[in-house]
Amino acid sequence: MALTEHAVTFNDAFAKHSARSHELFESALGVLPGGVNSTARTTYAGWDPYPLFAAGGEGPYLFDVDGHHYVDYLLALGPLMLGHRPQAVIDRVAAEVQRLGTMFALPYELEQHVARKFLQAVPSAEAVRFTNTGSEAVGSAVRLARAATGRQKLLRFEGHYHGWQDTVYWSNKPEPELAGPSEAPNAVPAGPGVPAGLADTLIICPWNDPESVERAFAAHGGEIAAVLTEPVMCNTGCILPDPGYLEFLREITRRHGALLIFDEVITGFRLSLGGAQGYYGVQPDLSTFAKALGGGFPVAALAGTWPVMRLIADGRYSHSGTYNANVVAMAAVDAALDELSRPGAYEELHRVGERLMVELRTRFTAADIPVQVQGLGPVFQVWFADRPIRSWRDAREYARTGSFRMFWEEMVLRGVLFHPNQFENLFISTAHADQHIDETLAALDDALPVLKARLAEGGAATK
Ligand SMILES: Cc1ncc(COP(=O)(O)O)c(C=O)c1O
């Protein structure tokens, strides 16, 4: 059958394209579980039959070990906001490490200099604590919200991801059979080992559905410590908040004495210098940052208003970490924020990304392949679906994940890289310019006839 021929053609082509990656993957399997160091890089997360092995990168390009270069929209899943190897950040990190060393378990002056820059950028932030990963920042935010309110329950949304800590590693992408009714879903642990008892601390709602949140507050108002949300849902493809939805979450949390936490690990310093809160003009009580903040270096932040952050200041809440605000992290943030503060940086990022989004829509429409290009210039997804996707349940029901995979296959062989999983995103960096969009579109023009034929042959199998 023709589909099988195409699949065989891809498998053969990919085997030739990435022989060294394959070799390295086979050898990694003996020492690294799954051959990699994070779930999103595994075969079962989409990198089947094996992930490409990176050999480096420069600006908007990633190089693989087989000698190819790709226009990179994976961008390390978001951190490479300035592209690969941004010289200003690397120079600053090297200079500060040479000057200071790497860490002290004592405060040092650079931390407060960087904190002031951060606070100037993030509208709701009156104080900030730096840490290392998004998961750490979110874990702290949730516990701090409980400490500040004296309440236990956390309201969060199906299809969002907030890191791997037990308190939030729930209902990321639950199977509907386990998750139950879409208007009032069950809390479903995202994997084994998560203590079942934590289910009692969670209220799960569908996103972009104010009524479900109203109902939850009507039933549990006095018990809810916080509402935790990605302000743009970037962990089920890309789904924008409906107009007024973030404002609604702000209002209802305030009305019930609960805190509003924005998990800006993806949106922070990406949608604008002030993150999603700056972009949408809605101010949470607490927010978490990572990824774009460090310009490619590992660093995260927990930011908040003084009434909440004072619990850390006076020792009622312990926020600790050996590596917090180490010199590498602080120098990276210092330089990254300088780069991102350049006049016009975000206007250009949005323009370039939106140009790509528009061109994708136009070309897919001309090819008569129904897709929904959803998101904003700096982060978006091409949904293979006939209707807009507004929630995890929509994504599960209407997204043609197999079709997306074919799109990925045809693009990766033509030098364009993004994550092969429909539920991830395409990211743009400040290093992406019109010429890189042109290259991407040339690859797409070449790929579309083949993709169209494959989709036509696949029929139902392309779901
Ligand atoms: C919204 C969000 N929160 C938290 C995290 C966890 O961050 P990290 O992987 O740095 O622990 C992620 C990671 O992708 C994320 O997308």
PDBQT file of the ligand as one rigid body, heavy atoms in Angstrom, charges set to zero:
ROOT
HETATM    1  C1  LIG A 501       4.803  25.797  31.980  1.00  0.00    +0.000 C 
HETATM    2  C2  LIG A 501       5.921  24.971  32.543  1.00  0.00    +0.000 A 
HETATM    3  N1  LIG A 501       6.112  24.942  33.869  1.00  0.00    +0.000 NA
HETATM    4  C3  LIG A 501       7.108  24.242  34.433  1.00  0.00    +0.000 A 
HETATM    5  C4  LIG A 501       7.977  23.507  33.654  1.00  0.00    +0.000 A 
HETATM    6  C5  LIG A 501       9.100  22.752  34.300  1.00  0.00    +0.000 C 
HETATM    7  O1  LIG A 501      10.303  23.402  34.041  1.00  0.00    +0.000 OA
HETATM    8  P1  LIG A 501      11.695  22.601  34.112  1.00  0.00    +0.000 P 
HETATM    9  O2  LIG A 501      11.694  21.642  32.974  1.00  0.00    +0.000 OA
HETATM   10  O3  LIG A 501      12.733  23.684  33.987  1.00  0.00    +0.000 OA
HETATM   11  O4  LIG A 501      11.736  21.931  35.439  1.00  0.00    +0.000 OA
HETATM   12  C6  LIG A 501       7.819  23.498  32.276  1.00  0.00    +0.000 A 
HETATM   13  C7  LIG A 501       8.727  22.734  31.412  1.00  0.00    +0.000 C 
HETATM   14  O5  LIG A 501       8.568  22.603  30.232  1.00  0.00    +0.000 OA
HETATM   15  C8  LIG A 501       6.755  24.256  31.694  1.00  0.00    +0.000 A 
HETATM   16  O6  LIG A 501       6.553  24.273  30.375  1.00  0.00    +0.000 OA
ENDROOT
TORSDOF 0
